[in-house]
């Protein structure tokens, strides 16, 4: 027993004597802290990896900065039966189809498609290197807003990353620059613009050149004459009078707010309908069409007399039921 205790002590010494061991001894706590942070934020990171500036790596996590939960969405309900309306993937002349029989197609000309198997699409997807290389810096305000797409919050991944993160943030802020680079997220490549945002860093994905329409054709017909001085003076006065700091709370989605009030009122005063969630096969006329298609397919395959008799019986039974 004494020898075992000695061996444990000797194995523990390197952790105290080497800096590298101290760094590698931390991740367990860091991971727990990161999970706790994700829980507190109520969101999961959409990407995690490193921002690289020359030889400096900054471990980060990226979270969506916007949410769509404030908007109201409706389900379609079949009023007579009180059941949810479901959708089937149907091919004209064939009927419902299985997911495994569906492939992606791209229309190269009107009515002409090239088809792709899932494996072919997967081969094209880019592997994430989990690194965003900053390759260029531009002045803040240099990039026109039309190029910006989706915003994300960038946070340091653990306490060990905070110092390098702060240096990058403060450097961008002091020099009034935006950092540009490319990275892979969910199999697609994005152009990223990093800018200081309060105590943190904001990442906004940028659109590629072929995703933005040229403005000139849209504005070509507008006259280039100077505005009337008196009218321009009044416009400038009105603009000055209504100028102020941006306050997002001043603007409200009145349609959604009114709709939410109507929903709450109906929930209190009306009789909410209990919707039965079901995966039953369709019945009625739709089912007859599907059964007919299946019967025809069996006939083409050369079904025997027994199958034909069964089909006749089922058709007769449906007519009686109708």
C-alpha positions in Angstrom: 0.0 0.0 0.0 2.9 2.4 0.8 4.4 1.8 -2.6 1.1 2.7 -4.3 0.9 5.9 -2.3 4.4 6.8 -3.3 3.7 6.2 -7.0 0.7 8.5 -6.8 2.7 11.3 -5.3 5.5 11.0 -7.9 2.8 11.0 -10.7 1.3 14.2 -9.3 4.6 16.2 -9.2 4.7 17.2 -12.9 1.3 18.9 -12.5 2.8 21.3 -10.0 6.2 21.8 -11.7 5.3 22.5 -15.3 3.2 25.3 -16.8 1.9 23.1 -19.6 0.4 20.7 -17.1 -1.4 23.5 -15.3 -3.0 24.5 -18.6 -4.1 20.9 -19.5 -5.4 20.4 -16.0 -8.0 23.1 -16.4 -10.3 22.0 -19.3 -12.7 20.0 -17.1 -13.6 23.0 -15.1 -13.7 25.2 -18.2 -16.1 22.8 -19.9 -18.4 22.8 -16.9 -18.3 26.6 -16.7 -19.0 26.8 -20.5 -22.0 24.5 -20.1 -23.3 26.6 -17.2 -22.9 29.7 -19.3 -24.8 28.2 -22.2 -27.6 27.4 -19.8 -27.7 30.9 -18.4 -27.8 32.4 -21.8 -30.7 30.2 -22.8 -28.9 29.5 -26.1 -26.5 27.0 -27.7 -23.5 28.2 -29.6 -23.9 27.8 -33.4 -20.1 27.6 -33.9 -17.1 27.1 -31.7 -13.4 27.4 -32.7 -10.6 29.8 -32.9 -10.1 33.3 -34.3 -6.6 33.6 -35.6 -4.6 36.8 -35.9 -1.1 35.9 -37.1 0.2 33.5 -34.5 -2.4 34.4 -31.9 -5.4 32.0 -31.4 -8.5 33.1 -29.5 -10.9 30.3 -28.6 -14.4 31.6 -29.0 -18.1 30.5 -29.2 -20.6 32.2 -31.6 -24.2 32.7 -30.7 -27.1 33.9 -32.9 -27.8 37.6 -32.0 -31.4 37.6 -33.2 -34.4 35.4 -32.5 -37.6 34.7 -34.4 -39.7 33.7 -31.4 -41.4 37.0 -31.1 -43.3 36.5 -34.3 -46.6 34.6 -34.2 -47.2 31.6 -36.5 -50.4 29.7 -37.0 -51.2 26.0 -37.7 -53.9 25.0 -40.2 -56.8 23.1 -38.7 -59.6 21.2 -40.4 -62.6 23.0 -38.8 -65.3 20.2 -39.1 -63.1 17.5 -37.6 -60.8 19.7 -35.3 -57.7 18.0 -36.6 -54.4 19.4 -37.7 -53.8 19.5 -41.5 -50.7 17.6 -42.5 -48.9 17.7 -45.8 -47.8 14.9 -48.0 -45.1 14.8 -50.7 -47.1 13.8 -53.8 -46.1 13.3 -57.4 -48.7 13.9 -60.1 -49.9 10.6 -61.5 -48.1 8.6 -58.8 -49.4 9.7 -55.5 -47.6 10.0 -52.1 -43.9 9.1 -52.3 -41.3 7.9 -49.7 -38.5 10.2 -48.5 -35.9 7.7 -49.7 -37.2 8.1 -53.3 -36.6 11.8 -53.3 -33.4 13.4 -54.6 -32.3 17.0 -55.2 -32.6 18.4 -58.7 -31.4 21.7 -60.2 -33.2 23.2 -63.2 -30.6 24.1 -65.9 -33.2 25.0 -68.5 -37.0 25.1 -68.5 -38.1 21.6 -67.6 -34.6 20.2 -67.7 -33.0 19.1 -64.4 -29.7 17.5 -63.3 -30.2 15.2 -60.4 -28.0 14.6 -57.4 -27.7 11.8 -54.8 -27.3 12.9 -51.2 -23.8 11.5 -51.2 -22.8 13.8 -54.1 -24.0 16.9 -52.2 -22.2 15.7 -49.0 -18.9 15.4 -50.9 -19.1 19.1 -51.9 -19.7 20.3 -48.3 -16.7 21.9 -46.7 -15.1 20.5 -43.7 -15.0 22.9 -40.8 -11.4 23.8 -39.8 -12.8 25.5 -36.7 -10.6 28.5 -37.5 -11.5 32.0 -38.6 -8.4 33.6 -40.1 -8.4 37.4 -40.0 -6.8 38.4 -43.3 -7.7 42.0 -43.7 -8.8 45.1 -41.7 -10.9 48.0 -43.1 -12.2 51.2 -41.6 -15.5 51.1 -39.7 -18.2 52.5 -42.0 -16.3 51.5 -45.2 -18.6 48.5 -45.9 -22.0 49.5 -47.2 -24.9 48.1 -45.1 -26.3 46.1 -48.1 -23.4 43.7 -47.7 -24.2 42.7 -44.1 -26.3 39.6 -43.6 -26.7 38.0 -40.2 -25.3 39.1 -36.8 -23.8 36.8 -34.2 -22.3 37.4 -30.7 -18.7 36.2 -30.2 -17.7 35.3 -26.7 -14.5 33.9 -25.3 -14.5 30.2 -24.8 -13.3 29.9 -21.1 -11.3 32.1 -18.8 -8.0 31.3 -20.5 -9.3 33.0 -23.7 -10.5 36.2 -22.1 -7.1 38.1 -22.2 -6.5 37.5 -25.9 -10.2 38.2 -26.6 -10.0 41.5 -24.8 -6.8 42.5 -26.7 -8.5 41.8 -30.1 -11.6 43.7 -29.1 -9.7 46.7 -27.8 -7.3 46.7 -30.8 -10.3 46.8 -33.2 -11.9 49.6 -31.1 -8.7 51.7 -30.8 -7.9 51.6 -34.5 -11.6 51.8 -35.5 -11.3 48.8 -37.8 -13.4 45.8 -38.8 -11.6 42.5 -39.2 -12.4 40.4 -42.2 -12.0 36.6 -42.8 -13.7 33.4 -44.0 -14.8 30.4 -42.0 -16.9 27.3 -42.4 -20.2 26.9 -40.5 -22.5 24.0 -41.0 -20.9 22.9 -44.2 -21.0 26.3 -45.9 -18.3 29.0 -46.2 -19.0 32.5 -45.0 -17.3 35.9 -45.1 -17.1 37.3 -41.6 -16.8 40.9 -40.4 -15.7 41.3 -36.7 -16.2 44.6 -34.9 -16.2 45.7 -31.2 -19.6 45.7 -29.6 -19.7 47.1 -26.1 -17.7 44.7 -23.9 -17.7 42.1 -26.6 -17.3 41.4 -30.3 -20.0 41.2 -32.9 -19.6 39.0 -36.0 -21.7 39.7 -39.1 -21.7 37.5 -42.1 -21.3 39.3 -45.4 -23.0 38.5 -48.7 -20.8 37.3 -51.6 -20.5 39.6 -54.6 -22.9 37.5 -56.8 -25.7 37.8 -54.1 -26.1 41.6 -54.3 -27.9 43.2 -57.3 -26.3 46.2 -58.9 -28.2 49.4 -57.8 -27.6 51.4 -61.0 -30.4 49.8 -63.2 -33.0 50.5 -60.5 -32.1 54.2 -60.1 -31.2 55.0 -63.7 -34.5 56.7 -64.4 -34.3 59.2 -61.5 -33.6 62.7 -62.6 -30.3 64.2 -61.4 -31.5 67.8 -61.1 -30.8 69.7 -57.8 -33.6 69.9 -55.3 -35.5 73.2 -54.9 -33.5 75.2 -52.3 -36.7 76.2 -50.3 -38.0 72.7 -50.2 -34.6 71.3 -49.3 -34.3 73.8 -46.5 -37.7 72.7 -45.0 -36.7 69.1 -45.3 -33.4 69.7 -43.5 -35.2 71.6 -40.7 -37.7 68.7 -40.2 -34.8 66.2 -40.2 -32.9 68.2 -37.7 -36.0 68.6 -35.5 -36.6 64.8 -35.4 -33.0 63.8 -35.0 -31.9 61.9 -31.9 -30.2 58.8 -30.6 -31.5 55.4 -31.9 -33.8 53.8 -29.4 -35.2 50.4 -30.6 -37.9 50.4 -27.9 -39.6 53.3 -29.7 -40.6 51.0 -32.5 -43.2 48.3 -32.0 -44.6 45.5 -34.1 -48.2 46.6 -33.6 -49.7 43.8 -35.7 -48.0 41.1 -33.6 -49.0 42.9 -30.4 -52.6 43.3 -31.4 -52.7 39.7 -32.6 -51.3 38.4 -29.3 -54.0 40.4 -27.4 -56.6 38.7 -29.6 -55.2 35.3 -28.9 -55.2 35.9 -25.1 -58.8 37.2 -25.2 -60.0 34.2 -27.2 -58.1 31.9 -24.7 -59.9 33.5 -21.8 -63.4 34.0 -23.2 -63.7 31.3 -25.8 -63.5 27.5 -25.8 -60.0 26.4 -27.0 -60.3 23.4 -29.2 -58.5 20.2 -28.3 -56.5 19.3 -31.4 -55.9 15.6 -31.8 -52.3 14.9 -33.1 -52.5 11.9 -35.4 -50.5 10.1 -38.0 -53.4 8.2 -39.5 -53.5 7.6 -43.2 -55.9 9.9 -45.1 -59.5 8.6 -45.6 -62.3 9.5 -48.0 -61.8 10.6 -51.6 -58.1 11.1 -51.2 -57.6 7.6 -49.9 -59.6 6.2 -52.8 -57.3 7.9 -55.3 -54.2 6.6 -53.5 -55.8 3.1 -53.4 -56.6 3.3 -57.1 -53.0 4.3 -57.9 -51.7 1.4 -55.9 -54.1 -1.0 -57.6 -53.1 0.2 -61.0 -49.4 -0.3 -60.1 -50.1 -3.8 -59.0 -52.0 -4.5 -62.2 -49.1 -3.3 -64.3 -46.8 -5.6 -62.4 -49.1 -8.5 -63.4 -51.1 -9.2 -60.2 -53.0 -12.5 -60.1 -56.7 -13.1 -60.1 -56.8 -13.1 -56.3 -55.4 -9.6 -56.2 -57.9 -8.4 -58.8 -60.7 -9.9 -56.9 -59.5 -8.3 -53.7 -59.4 -4.9 -55.5 -62.9 -5.4 -56.8 -64.2 -6.2 -53.3 -62.5 -3.2 -51.7 -63.9 -0.9 -54.5 -67.4 -2.3 -54.0 -67.2 -1.9 -50.2 -66.1 1.7 -50.6 -69.0 2.4 -53.0 -71.4 1.0 -50.4 -69.8 3.0 -47.6 -70.0 6.2 -49.8 
